Amino acid sequence: MNIQPLADRVLITPAPAEEKTVGGIIIPDTAKEKPLQGTVVAVGEGKKDEPMILKAGDTVLYGKYAGTEIEYDGEKYLVMRQSDVVAILK
């Protein structure tokens, strides 16, 4: 991975949006609900007063509007602060 988040930021691969059909009609990407779950790919070093709790490989839940979407090498990622993550799934 060539992206290294800084400070208290994490890089997350969002879970794919569920493919839903309504009566045989496929719902377009623009109408799909944004996933609220993903996998941590890389983490920053944390802050002096806030150590990094998350680690690469964690499956997490985050807020609906959390993070900044980026695209790198054809893959979509989210960059967000550790505090935007609301839970770790175990």
Summary of the structure (lengths in Angstrom):
residues: 90
radius of gyration: 14.6
end to end distance: 24.0
largest distance: 53.7
contacts: 215
relative contact order: 0.30
helix: 7%
strand: 44%
